[in-house]
């Protein structure tokens, strides 16, 4: 376990490799299929209490981050989480456990394909193939079965999307809304995907997007002709949704995507008592509880834990990076300022970024606040063709109160 002891500078923390931050080391736990069982959730809660500062972040890839880990506690933390069944067989394998599925895999009555078998097979492939451990820790694969909860706008190096009961469309370096390069059979997908990864590694690129249109050559001879894909729109992930007759899944979001140990313990108890025993994480920094027969008491219990389940709540989709309390690059305390804006009742699809890097969101939000000084932000509105990747600048160096006034008039 000595791999975990040094806290080394890295843009990508992992289970075995802590990354330094202003509030201590960050440990990223890559959760298989974004799904925790109740004992794993309790192990994570205890780890955050014992070795961290109590902050547990849900990431945009449906993983978890424990913050505030001391340099000498890495080994003990890794042993605890591995004993709970969390993590790859070694540090190289753990780095590349980036296989995403739609949060409602297996429970969406409208889905075309069950994606869990392929996703698990890909995780096993990435674990056992030592040569694949050379992939970037950011290299990601998405397996979508046609669920309404699919992360449509989330970019991935390889994406697969069900087009029928036995076929996936495949694309490279984009999102599910892009045109696919071709199709492959669901029951024979692992081998061509392994060949695709081998070819990618031979290019020397880090991410698929670096290859541009040349990425299409990587699938020569591997795919059948592309077929038309159905138009898809975003779907809600909060509140109560039908899973099967008499059974629901319920979505809720902790404020700004941050769980506390008490929240995670409470979710574990709810999952066992009222659901199917599982807690699912989503790319929206929310959680799902499947298999719920009594929605009303579950919604009340989630609210008591401090989670939001109403889609129109100001904190339902507000994003904020760790801010100046956790990151040396941040110019403002984005976490505090976001909660202040929520207190004003602002519900405008906000993303607060402590600097220009925009770590908390891969795409422009409806409104983005970029910190320029403590408590002051430039305000942007998403717009195609704008000079800034955040969109059209509406105002400069606004205070939190000024932001609230400006957005209230919008």
Number of C-alpha atoms within 10 A of each C-alpha: 13 10 15 23 19 19 23 14 13 12 10 15 21 24 27 28 26 28 23 25 20 16 18 20 27 26 29 26 26 24 22 22 26 22 19 20 17 22 17 22 23 21 21 26 25 18 22 23 17 13 19 23 19 21 17 27 21 27 22 20 23 27 23 23 22 27 27 22 26 19 18 13 16 24 16 14 24 24 14 15 17 15 12 16 15 21 23 24 11 15 18 21 24 24 28 24 28 26 25 28 29 26 27 25 23 17 17 22 13 12 20 20 23 21 25 19 11 18 22 14 13 21 22 14 18 25 22 14 13 11 14 18 19 14 22 16 20 16 18 21 23 27 28 32 29 26 26 22 22 27 24 17 14 18 21 24 18 22 26 28 25 25 21 16 14 14 20 28 28 26 26 27 22 18 20 25 18 16 16 22 19 20 22 22 17 20 11 12 19 17 12 16 18 16 14 17 18 15 15 20 18 8 12 10 13 17 20 21 16 11 18 10 11 10 19 14 13 17 21 12 8 15 16 15 10 17 14 10 16 9 6 13 10 11 12 11 26 22 18 23 17 16 20 13 7 10 16 21 24 23 26 25 30 23 23 24 27 21 26 19 21 16 20 22 22 19 25 24 17 22 23 16 12 17 23 17 20 22 24 22 28 30 22 22 26 29 27 24 26 25 22 24 18 13 19 10 12 21 20 13 15 21 16 12 18 17 25 24 24 18 16 12 14 22 28 26 24 25 24 27 23 27 23 20 16 21 19 14 14 23 22 25 24 30 22 15 20 25 17 15 19 18 12 16 14 20 18 19 16 25 27 29 29 31 22 15 12 19 14 16 18 12 14 18 22 15 23 27 31 26 26 19 17 16 17 24 27 20 25 24 21 18 17 11 9 12 10 13 14 24 20 18 18 11 15 16 18 20 17 18 14 14 21 19 14 14 13 13 6 6
